[in-house]
Amino acid sequence: MSNWIDYELDVLAGSPAEINQIAERLKQPSTELVTWAVGKFGEPPSEVADNLKKLVEFKATRNLGYVDASVNEARRFSLSFKSRSYGIVNSHLYEISTEFPSAIFLLTYRDIMASYAGKDVIRAGEIIQRVHDGNQKTQSLDWVLIDIFPPFLAEYYDGLPFGSLWQEWVGKLEAAVAELKEQPTARRESAQTR
């Protein structure tokens, strides 16, 4: 059985031209990917290329930030596909990340039928950070999926070096968890004490 996987991809680029190039590349499988698929499936190259294009065509859903499209450098994309195509879609994504090594790819994925979700920070074709929630208590409800994107977003928007805020953020996250541990299990406040 094959489930549907949903990808939401935020791409943080260095210029409007770069985000536009990445947007176009996210719609097109590479020649290498098509050649590999022809060898694997034995179908005519034109048919394989058409099928791969339909499979890996990330759709732009919105610009990130409140800037005009002519100066926008960050965009959100989405894609849904059957889980049996996971490897092909990831190969396509990592290949594009390699082609644009300074761009930051923030990927959120989920399979609501199998009750798992995760987040990956990808740069230069490598997964830099990852968190996975594979034991959701209720179908399609994140249980312990920590949002690992804030330090990378803050660095990007403040013009700081990539990865420079990670350790500080982890320390603050640990402090927040410690504070949660100290709170009573069930905390109730009356409307009068607020």
Disulfide bonds with the S-S distance in Angstrom:
none
